[in-house]
Amino acid sequence: MAQFNIFVLALVAIFAGCALAHPELSDRELAEYQDLVSQNTEALGRCLESPELQTINARIEADRTAALKHIRQARGIDVGASRLIPRNKADLLKWLGINHRHQDQNTHDPQSIWHFKWSDKPSRQPAGCILTPESIYGPYWLEGQIERQNIRDGKPGIPLRLAMQVIDLNTCVPIHGARVDVWHAGAVGEYSGKAQGFLRGWQPSSPWGTIDYDTIFPGHYPGRSNHIHVAMRPYNSQKVAHTGMLYFDDALIHRVENTTEYLKNTATLTENKNDGFAPAAASSTYDPFVRWNWIGTKAEDGILAWIAMGVNASNPNIPQPPNSRRKRSMFDDHLDH
């Protein structure tokens, strides 16, 4: 763990003042990262083969029409006229070949997305196959993000409702009360340099392990495709049990990147297959892409995205974030402006 923290801090120091948020790894470092991913996907595979998980994605495929109608009405979208317009590299390409858009997934209500009622008692439900293993924090991790559901903080961009569910791989039961942090870049590729700043926040998970955020679609920056960072702590614990990055279909990215705010981003767009981390995050059993759907008839109406995340909440060997008390670098100063 200490070696990993030193490695992360070294990355920050080496790339202080440059544009790359996630520098390329050496062959040894990439091998260590892929080994970490492999260990977790092996655990995910065993869980998926268990009797409790034979009916994969049953909740995710539930009808979501009513809640999406509510979102459209709240945003003044003409519901009646609304017609929805249509991840190692070998494994990534397998998932890249799948269109993750679901035109029949039409709600932001976690009861519909995960197929439960708030009055029900959580049980051993199928976890789904869209599970997120541990990943690398990157120099934009900041301790002390604030609790809030809407993390836009006035930043312009395509509205995104992100719904997530965290499930314990040891029990295949949703994790209640977990602290789930998210952070990502804005439309032009910038991160907030302050923990209380834009596009950062955390929320506790419901008894069904669900959390949802209102944010914007993440922008890109040099060497990285559009992605969102996630970190999870079990209830009343300071130790992070899971970190990861969520990715989006290239077709969706290209559509969003052709809207006004994202066209202001001068960095060259990196597709998922050329991303420095996305290929290592995919395996034959792990699909790193979120499911999604348009909310209205145009991109500006927003996007609904959802993903289930399997985590090993009791793993004592998860790499921890860099020490928040570390000495500031030129890189940090750059982020503040």
C-alpha beads as a LAMMPS data file, in Angstrom:
LAMMPS data file: protein, C-alpha beads

337 atoms
334 bonds

1 atom types
1 bond types

-500.0 500.0 xlo xhi
-500.0 500.0 ylo yhi
-500.0 500.0 zlo zhi

Masses

1 110.0

Atoms # bond

1 1 1 0.000 0.000 0.000
2 1 1 2.800 2.395 0.954
3 1 1 4.574 1.637 -2.308
4 1 1 1.408 2.439 -4.240
5 1 1 1.001 5.782 -2.435
6 1 1 4.624 6.649 -3.142
7 1 1 4.035 5.745 -6.795
8 1 1 0.994 8.028 -7.027
9 1 1 2.824 10.909 -5.359
10 1 1 5.749 10.385 -7.707
11 1 1 3.422 10.675 -10.683
12 1 1 2.124 13.981 -9.358
13 1 1 5.620 15.334 -8.806
14 1 1 6.968 14.193 -12.169
15 1 1 4.069 15.668 -14.104
16 1 1 3.684 18.864 -12.042
17 1 1 2.724 21.734 -14.299
18 1 1 1.875 19.611 -17.341
19 1 1 -1.529 18.914 -18.867
20 1 1 -1.680 15.137 -18.408
21 1 1 -3.747 14.140 -15.375
22 1 1 -2.961 10.437 -15.747
23 1 1 0.557 9.981 -17.165
24 1 1 1.458 6.811 -19.009
25 1 1 2.631 3.915 -16.857
26 1 1 5.857 1.996 -17.322
27 1 1 5.617 -1.649 -18.368
28 1 1 6.160 -2.732 -14.744
29 1 1 3.582 -0.309 -13.360
30 1 1 1.037 -1.282 -16.002
31 1 1 1.633 -4.974 -15.209
32 1 1 1.007 -4.298 -11.507
33 1 1 -2.185 -2.423 -12.354
34 1 1 -3.430 -5.193 -14.652
35 1 1 -2.650 -7.786 -11.963
36 1 1 -4.793 -5.810 -9.533
37 1 1 -7.626 -5.709 -12.064
38 1 1 -7.214 -9.436 -12.762
39 1 1 -7.505 -10.343 -9.077
40 1 1 -10.759 -8.432 -8.793
41 1 1 -12.304 -9.674 -12.019
42 1 1 -11.532 -13.240 -10.931
43 1 1 -13.508 -12.569 -7.749
44 1 1 -16.288 -11.014 -9.813
45 1 1 -16.378 -14.078 -12.033
46 1 1 -16.816 -16.388 -9.058
47 1 1 -19.625 -14.214 -7.740
48 1 1 -21.355 -14.137 -11.117
49 1 1 -21.259 -17.943 -11.248
50 1 1 -22.912 -18.280 -7.842
51 1 1 -26.575 -19.389 -7.654
52 1 1 -27.548 -15.947 -6.341
53 1 1 -26.299 -14.263 -9.506
54 1 1 -27.667 -16.480 -12.273
55 1 1 -30.343 -13.986 -13.269
56 1 1 -27.990 -11.244 -14.372
57 1 1 -29.204 -7.659 -14.806
58 1 1 -32.835 -8.450 -13.928
59 1 1 -33.231 -5.209 -12.006
60 1 1 -31.417 -3.113 -14.557
61 1 1 -33.879 -4.198 -17.243
62 1 1 -36.951 -3.030 -15.278
63 1 1 -39.411 -0.610 -16.854
64 1 1 -38.399 3.051 -16.307
65 1 1 -40.888 4.931 -18.438
66 1 1 -42.864 6.811 -15.752
67 1 1 -39.897 8.471 -14.061
68 1 1 -38.302 9.537 -17.350
69 1 1 -41.612 11.135 -18.280
70 1 1 -41.434 13.056 -14.997
71 1 1 -37.913 14.309 -15.807
72 1 1 -39.018 15.419 -19.258
73 1 1 -42.048 17.255 -17.926
74 1 1 -39.943 18.969 -15.254
75 1 1 -37.557 20.218 -17.953
76 1 1 -40.329 21.323 -20.292
77 1 1 -39.603 18.658 -22.901
78 1 1 -42.474 17.781 -25.246
79 1 1 -43.107 14.231 -24.053
80 1 1 -45.713 13.453 -26.689
81 1 1 -43.368 14.322 -29.538
82 1 1 -40.316 12.836 -27.886
83 1 1 -38.659 10.180 -30.026
84 1 1 -35.346 8.832 -28.777
85 1 1 -32.603 9.085 -31.384
86 1 1 -30.347 6.571 -31.719
87 1 1 -13.088 -2.329 -23.252
88 1 1 -6.461 -5.635 -22.148
89 1 1 -7.554 -4.156 -25.654
90 1 1 -9.163 -7.326 -27.005
91 1 1 -11.573 -7.322 -24.081
92 1 1 -12.156 -3.590 -24.396
93 1 1 -12.950 -3.978 -28.097
94 1 1 -15.467 -6.687 -27.179
95 1 1 -17.367 -4.217 -24.998
96 1 1 -16.790 -1.352 -27.449
97 1 1 -18.757 -3.398 -29.968
98 1 1 -21.831 -3.271 -27.759
99 1 1 -24.190 -0.319 -27.896
100 1 1 -24.837 0.480 -24.235
101 1 1 -27.818 2.635 -25.021
102 1 1 -31.088 1.241 -23.648
103 1 1 -34.132 2.906 -25.168
104 1 1 -36.505 1.048 -22.834
105 1 1 -34.696 2.068 -19.630
106 1 1 -36.714 5.147 -18.867
107 1 1 -36.430 6.297 -15.260
108 1 1 -34.112 7.944 -12.757
109 1 1 -35.978 6.377 -9.814
110 1 1 -33.664 3.842 -8.090
111 1 1 -36.714 1.703 -7.227
112 1 1 -37.262 1.138 -10.940
113 1 1 -33.610 0.992 -11.967
114 1 1 -32.806 -1.682 -9.370
115 1 1 -36.276 -3.252 -9.185
116 1 1 -37.164 -2.892 -5.487
117 1 1 -39.520 -1.008 -3.160
118 1 1 -38.276 1.190 -0.326
119 1 1 -40.556 -0.777 2.020
120 1 1 -38.919 -4.097 1.076
121 1 1 -36.066 -5.679 3.033
122 1 1 -32.797 -5.950 1.070
123 1 1 -31.959 -9.496 0.010
124 1 1 -29.328 -11.385 -1.975
125 1 1 -30.179 -9.983 -5.391
126 1 1 -28.240 -10.576 -8.628
127 1 1 -25.418 -8.037 -8.822
128 1 1 -25.321 -7.637 -12.583
129 1 1 -22.264 -7.941 -14.812
130 1 1 -21.332 -4.269 -14.946
131 1 1 -18.882 -4.239 -12.068
132 1 1 -16.041 -1.850 -11.355
133 1 1 -12.670 -3.077 -10.051
134 1 1 -10.065 -0.957 -8.274
135 1 1 -8.203 1.603 -10.324
136 1 1 -5.791 4.508 -9.958
137 1 1 -6.762 7.731 -8.195
138 1 1 -4.820 10.152 -10.347
139 1 1 -3.518 13.478 -9.035
140 1 1 -7.013 15.005 -9.003
141 1 1 -8.143 13.042 -5.910
142 1 1 -8.947 15.471 -3.054
143 1 1 -9.973 14.461 0.452
144 1 1 -12.830 16.423 2.040
145 1 1 -15.433 16.592 -0.747
146 1 1 -18.830 17.791 0.480
147 1 1 -22.052 15.790 0.738
148 1 1 -24.443 16.798 -2.041
149 1 1 -26.585 15.256 -4.767
150 1 1 -26.137 18.022 -7.339
151 1 1 -22.445 18.557 -8.033
152 1 1 -22.729 20.808 -11.096
153 1 1 -22.005 23.974 -9.105
154 1 1 -22.950 26.104 -12.098
155 1 1 -20.624 24.417 -14.606
156 1 1 -22.006 24.425 -18.172
157 1 1 -22.407 21.180 -20.076
158 1 1 -24.833 18.420 -21.071
159 1 1 -26.924 17.423 -18.001
160 1 1 -26.182 13.925 -16.698
161 1 1 -28.161 11.931 -14.135
162 1 1 -25.769 9.193 -12.938
163 1 1 -27.369 6.314 -10.998
164 1 1 -25.123 3.768 -9.270
165 1 1 -25.533 0.727 -7.041
166 1 1 -22.812 -0.802 -4.856
167 1 1 -22.928 -4.514 -4.009
168 1 1 -20.649 -6.468 -1.650
169 1 1 -18.945 -9.273 -3.572
170 1 1 -18.560 -11.317 -0.389
171 1 1 -22.303 -11.463 0.285
172 1 1 -23.868 -10.338 -3.028
173 1 1 -25.995 -7.959 -0.936
174 1 1 -26.353 -4.180 -1.563
175 1 1 -24.136 -2.055 0.701
176 1 1 -26.122 0.327 2.923
177 1 1 -24.610 3.565 4.206
178 1 1 -21.489 3.465 2.056
179 1 1 -19.854 6.797 1.318
180 1 1 -19.590 7.106 -2.468
181 1 1 -17.388 9.937 -3.792
182 1 1 -17.354 11.034 -7.430
183 1 1 -15.216 13.588 -9.268
184 1 1 -14.591 14.395 -12.922
185 1 1 -13.495 17.010 -15.426
186 1 1 -15.676 19.770 -16.830
187 1 1 -16.630 20.294 -20.461
188 1 1 -13.268 21.840 -21.391
189 1 1 -11.272 19.239 -19.458
190 1 1 -10.565 21.065 -16.197
191 1 1 -10.878 19.676 -12.654
192 1 1 -11.634 21.788 -9.609
193 1 1 -8.532 22.212 -7.472
194 1 1 -10.631 22.485 -4.309
195 1 1 -12.353 19.617 -2.493
196 1 1 -15.510 21.727 -2.155
197 1 1 -15.371 22.807 -5.786
198 1 1 -17.350 21.964 -8.908
199 1 1 -18.051 18.428 -10.136
200 1 1 -17.056 16.856 -6.811
201 1 1 -19.166 15.386 -4.031
202 1 1 -20.234 12.363 -2.034
203 1 1 -23.457 10.730 -0.834
204 1 1 -24.388 7.790 1.413
205 1 1 -25.933 4.762 -0.286
206 1 1 -29.534 3.778 0.439
207 1 1 -30.525 0.443 2.064
208 1 1 -30.502 -0.871 -1.505
209 1 1 -27.005 0.394 -2.200
210 1 1 -28.191 3.101 -4.593
211 1 1 -26.840 6.613 -5.144
212 1 1 -27.604 9.120 -7.878
213 1 1 -25.929 12.363 -8.887
214 1 1 -26.961 15.311 -11.007
215 1 1 -23.898 16.513 -12.882
216 1 1 -22.749 17.173 -16.459
217 1 1 -21.219 14.805 -18.986
218 1 1 -17.459 14.752 -18.292
219 1 1 -15.088 16.425 -20.702
220 1 1 -11.808 15.007 -22.026
221 1 1 -8.200 16.048 -21.660
222 1 1 -4.889 14.955 -23.260
223 1 1 -4.406 11.198 -23.297
224 1 1 -7.690 10.356 -21.568
225 1 1 -11.155 9.549 -22.845
226 1 1 -14.201 10.942 -21.043
227 1 1 -14.580 9.273 -17.632
228 1 1 -15.829 9.679 -14.055
229 1 1 -13.879 8.686 -10.935
230 1 1 -15.598 6.787 -8.104
231 1 1 -14.379 5.931 -4.576
232 1 1 -16.346 4.005 -1.939
233 1 1 -15.960 3.687 1.844
234 1 1 -18.098 1.315 3.951
235 1 1 -20.323 2.870 6.611
236 1 1 -18.419 4.730 9.346
237 1 1 -15.021 3.857 7.863
238 1 1 -12.201 6.160 6.802
239 1 1 -10.619 3.480 4.640
240 1 1 -11.457 3.420 0.942
241 1 1 -12.604 -0.049 -0.139
242 1 1 -12.991 0.621 -3.831
243 1 1 -11.887 3.055 -6.510
244 1 1 -12.596 3.015 -10.196
245 1 1 -13.383 4.910 -13.367
246 1 1 -16.605 4.821 -15.363
247 1 1 -16.493 5.076 -19.170
248 1 1 -18.972 5.943 -21.934
249 1 1 -19.680 4.732 -25.481
250 1 1 -17.576 6.463 -28.146
251 1 1 -20.720 7.276 -30.139
252 1 1 -22.219 9.067 -27.135
253 1 1 -18.957 10.911 -26.500
254 1 1 -18.752 12.156 -30.095
255 1 1 -22.353 13.389 -29.973
256 1 1 -21.769 15.323 -26.751
257 1 1 -18.392 16.669 -27.878
258 1 1 -20.119 18.326 -30.834
259 1 1 -22.233 20.563 -28.574
260 1 1 -21.372 24.179 -27.748
261 1 1 -19.514 23.936 -24.436
262 1 1 -17.473 20.876 -25.381
263 1 1 -16.366 22.410 -28.685
264 1 1 -14.454 24.940 -26.553
265 1 1 -12.165 22.095 -25.447
266 1 1 -8.961 22.460 -27.485
267 1 1 -7.396 19.137 -26.424
268 1 1 -7.347 16.307 -28.973
269 1 1 -10.149 13.834 -28.259
270 1 1 -8.914 10.392 -27.158
271 1 1 -11.175 7.425 -27.901
272 1 1 -11.612 4.616 -25.389
273 1 1 -9.400 2.137 -27.256
274 1 1 -6.509 4.627 -27.135
275 1 1 -7.019 5.655 -23.517
276 1 1 -4.110 4.857 -21.215
277 1 1 -6.304 3.147 -18.619
278 1 1 -9.573 1.986 -20.220
279 1 1 -8.074 -1.103 -21.925
280 1 1 -6.558 -2.275 -18.625
281 1 1 -9.894 -1.739 -16.866
282 1 1 -11.746 -4.166 -19.152
283 1 1 -11.718 -7.958 -18.916
284 1 1 -13.708 -10.801 -20.430
285 1 1 -16.137 -10.576 -17.477
286 1 1 -16.034 -6.836 -16.740
287 1 1 -17.704 -4.229 -18.906
288 1 1 -16.423 -0.760 -17.886
289 1 1 -19.102 1.181 -19.777
290 1 1 -22.215 2.660 -18.196
291 1 1 -25.659 1.953 -19.621
292 1 1 -27.372 5.103 -20.845
293 1 1 -30.267 6.742 -22.663
294 1 1 -31.179 10.190 -23.909
295 1 1 -33.720 12.057 -21.785
296 1 1 -35.203 13.979 -24.712
297 1 1 -34.910 14.450 -28.461
298 1 1 -31.638 16.404 -28.419
299 1 1 -28.381 16.076 -26.515
300 1 1 -28.991 19.297 -24.614
301 1 1 -31.996 17.664 -22.894
302 1 1 -29.584 15.465 -20.980
303 1 1 -28.543 11.854 -20.421
304 1 1 -29.568 9.167 -17.945
305 1 1 -26.721 6.742 -17.134
306 1 1 -26.547 3.827 -14.693
307 1 1 -24.129 1.151 -13.518
308 1 1 -23.884 -1.547 -10.834
309 1 1 -20.552 -1.806 -9.016
310 1 1 -19.337 -4.921 -7.230
311 1 1 -16.868 -4.193 -4.415
312 1 1 -14.915 -6.239 -1.887
313 1 1 -15.754 -4.177 1.183
314 1 1 -13.537 -6.251 3.493
315 1 1 -10.371 -6.339 1.349
316 1 1 -7.520 -4.947 3.529
317 1 1 -5.173 -4.462 0.569
318 1 1 -6.986 -1.797 -1.466
319 1 1 -4.541 1.037 -2.313
320 1 1 -5.434 4.172 -0.353
321 1 1 -5.560 7.742 -1.727
322 1 1 -2.493 9.982 -1.568
323 1 1 -1.994 11.763 1.755
324 1 1 -4.048 14.961 1.648
325 1 1 -1.369 16.644 3.809
326 1 1 1.344 16.172 1.202
327 1 1 3.307 19.208 0.067
328 1 1 1.561 21.179 -2.657
329 1 1 3.125 21.206 -6.104
330 1 1 2.997 23.500 -9.126
331 1 1 0.436 21.046 -10.468
332 1 1 -1.919 21.821 -7.550
333 1 1 -1.439 25.560 -8.010
334 1 1 -2.339 25.185 -11.683
335 1 1 -5.581 23.409 -10.737
336 1 1 -6.641 26.321 -8.523
337 1 1 -6.927 28.640 -11.518

Bonds

1 1 1 2
2 1 2 3
3 1 3 4
4 1 4 5
5 1 5 6
6 1 6 7
7 1 7 8
8 1 8 9
9 1 9 10
10 1 10 11
11 1 11 12
12 1 12 13
13 1 13 14
14 1 14 15
15 1 15 16
16 1 16 17
17 1 17 18
18 1 18 19
19 1 19 20
20 1 20 21
21 1 21 22
22 1 22 23
23 1 23 24
24 1 24 25
25 1 25 26
26 1 26 27
27 1 27 28
28 1 28 29
29 1 29 30
30 1 30 31
31 1 31 32
32 1 32 33
33 1 33 34
34 1 34 35
35 1 35 36
36 1 36 37
37 1 37 38
38 1 38 39
39 1 39 40
40 1 40 41
41 1 41 42
42 1 42 43
43 1 43 44
44 1 44 45
45 1 45 46
46 1 46 47
47 1 47 48
48 1 48 49
49 1 49 50
50 1 50 51
51 1 51 52
52 1 52 53
53 1 53 54
54 1 54 55
55 1 55 56
56 1 56 57
57 1 57 58
58 1 58 59
59 1 59 60
60 1 60 61
61 1 61 62
62 1 62 63
63 1 63 64
64 1 64 65
65 1 65 66
66 1 66 67
67 1 67 68
68 1 68 69
69 1 69 70
70 1 70 71
71 1 71 72
72 1 72 73
73 1 73 74
74 1 74 75
75 1 75 76
76 1 76 77
77 1 77 78
78 1 78 79
79 1 79 80
80 1 80 81
81 1 81 82
82 1 82 83
83 1 83 84
84 1 84 85
85 1 85 86
86 1 88 89
87 1 89 90
88 1 90 91
89 1 91 92
90 1 92 93
91 1 93 94
92 1 94 95
93 1 95 96
94 1 96 97
95 1 97 98
96 1 98 99
97 1 99 100
98 1 100 101
99 1 101 102
100 1 102 103
101 1 103 104
102 1 104 105
103 1 105 106
104 1 106 107
105 1 107 108
106 1 108 109
107 1 109 110
108 1 110 111
109 1 111 112
110 1 112 113
111 1 113 114
112 1 114 115
113 1 115 116
114 1 116 117
115 1 117 118
116 1 118 119
117 1 119 120
118 1 120 121
119 1 121 122
120 1 122 123
121 1 123 124
122 1 124 125
123 1 125 126
124 1 126 127
125 1 127 128
126 1 128 129
127 1 129 130
128 1 130 131
129 1 131 132
130 1 132 133
131 1 133 134
132 1 134 135
133 1 135 136
134 1 136 137
135 1 137 138
136 1 138 139
137 1 139 140
138 1 140 141
139 1 141 142
140 1 142 143
141 1 143 144
142 1 144 145
143 1 145 146
144 1 146 147
145 1 147 148
146 1 148 149
147 1 149 150
148 1 150 151
149 1 151 152
150 1 152 153
151 1 153 154
152 1 154 155
153 1 155 156
154 1 156 157
155 1 157 158
156 1 158 159
157 1 159 160
158 1 160 161
159 1 161 162
160 1 162 163
161 1 163 164
162 1 164 165
163 1 165 166
164 1 166 167
165 1 167 168
166 1 168 169
167 1 169 170
168 1 170 171
169 1 171 172
170 1 172 173
171 1 173 174
172 1 174 175
173 1 175 176
174 1 176 177
175 1 177 178
176 1 178 179
177 1 179 180
178 1 180 181
179 1 181 182
180 1 182 183
181 1 183 184
182 1 184 185
183 1 185 186
184 1 186 187
185 1 187 188
186 1 188 189
187 1 189 190
188 1 190 191
189 1 191 192
190 1 192 193
191 1 193 194
192 1 194 195
193 1 195 196
194 1 196 197
195 1 197 198
196 1 198 199
197 1 199 200
198 1 200 201
199 1 201 202
200 1 202 203
201 1 203 204
202 1 204 205
203 1 205 206
204 1 206 207
205 1 207 208
206 1 208 209
207 1 209 210
208 1 210 211
209 1 211 212
210 1 212 213
211 1 213 214
212 1 214 215
213 1 215 216
214 1 216 217
215 1 217 218
216 1 218 219
217 1 219 220
218 1 220 221
219 1 221 222
220 1 222 223
221 1 223 224
222 1 224 225
223 1 225 226
224 1 226 227
225 1 227 228
226 1 228 229
227 1 229 230
228 1 230 231
229 1 231 232
230 1 232 233
231 1 233 234
232 1 234 235
233 1 235 236
234 1 236 237
235 1 237 238
236 1 238 239
237 1 239 240
238 1 240 241
239 1 241 242
240 1 242 243
241 1 243 244
242 1 244 245
243 1 245 246
244 1 246 247
245 1 247 248
246 1 248 249
247 1 249 250
248 1 250 251
249 1 251 252
250 1 252 253
251 1 253 254
252 1 254 255
253 1 255 256
254 1 256 257
255 1 257 258
256 1 258 259
257 1 259 260
258 1 260 261
259 1 261 262
260 1 262 263
261 1 263 264
262 1 264 265
263 1 265 266
264 1 266 267
265 1 267 268
266 1 268 269
267 1 269 270
268 1 270 271
269 1 271 272
270 1 272 273
271 1 273 274
272 1 274 275
273 1 275 276
274 1 276 277
275 1 277 278
276 1 278 279
277 1 279 280
278 1 280 281
279 1 281 282
280 1 282 283
281 1 283 284
282 1 284 285
283 1 285 286
284 1 286 287
285 1 287 288
286 1 288 289
287 1 289 290
288 1 290 291
289 1 291 292
290 1 292 293
291 1 293 294
292 1 294 295
293 1 295 296
294 1 296 297
295 1 297 298
296 1 298 299
297 1 299 300
298 1 300 301
299 1 301 302
300 1 302 303
301 1 303 304
302 1 304 305
303 1 305 306
304 1 306 307
305 1 307 308
306 1 308 309
307 1 309 310
308 1 310 311
309 1 311 312
310 1 312 313
311 1 313 314
312 1 314 315
313 1 315 316
314 1 316 317
315 1 317 318
316 1 318 319
317 1 319 320
318 1 320 321
319 1 321 322
320 1 322 323
321 1 323 324
322 1 324 325
323 1 325 326
324 1 326 327
325 1 327 328
326 1 328 329
327 1 329 330
328 1 330 331
329 1 331 332
330 1 332 333
331 1 333 334
332 1 334 335
333 1 335 336
334 1 336 337
